[in-house]
Amino acid sequence: MRKVSNERLRKLWFVCGSACIVTATVATVLFVPWDQVAGRFDQAAEPDYYLWAWRREEDLSFIDPNRVKVALWTATIFLDHDDFHVEYRTNKVTYPSEAEITSVVRLEAVGVPGAATTARLADEIIGVGRPFGPVEHQLDFDARLSQRAFYRRLLEELRVRTGGARLSITALASWCFHDNWTEGLPVDAVVPMIYRMGRDGGVIRHTLHAEREFPNPICAGNVGYSSDEPLAPVDGLSRVFLFLPEPWTELQFKKLVQQVEALQ
């Protein structure tokens, strides 16, 4: 088990660019002292935390980029068969200059496009993230059964365009349980979202509390949680993606990390 110095733990308090500001008067009424929380998850050396920064202005200058990454919504693409239009990010986002960025593109699709449109979509997905210098591209698409072959082709097109960057997808939780269609997709990671699960939610949470793992191996190591829904334990995590329905704050981040750590 890796240990770290007190100096590094203090860096988890507040980072702005390359400067570290230690705040000794953060409110403690509602939370366990942050140095205790930081000590717990740093000792385990895992997981890394990714903050989904969605369609709004965000100030993530408080993160420690050594352990916290930014999963930045860069666009939503609305696809209607062979036509599509793009909603680009225009909301300001602030984060430490050394933070690792995952470019997240949401895809809303009607129908199935042809090969030429699929290739143009792949170009667009890579292009919208390029200004942010991402180390990873992530596609968020709730593909219907009839769209799965298209989705696989799109991911194949993306795979040859990512260069040295990683490629991941978000996944409906059901894809990691009774549906293994994601096996063999040309991606580096599948991130199951343990929220907004509809009628399957209760059964999935019950299963995770009992088994503490996803039956589908491709989903291992990653999970997505939302602050406004109950969490469920997952063992062997290397990356935890966190969603907040409102703008991130340092205190909200600490609170959610405490909840995740309490599951371990």
Summary of the structure (lengths in Angstrom):
residues: 264
radius of gyration: 18.7
end to end distance: 14.9
largest distance: 57.7
contacts: 779
relative contact order: 0.13
helix: 31%
strand: 27%
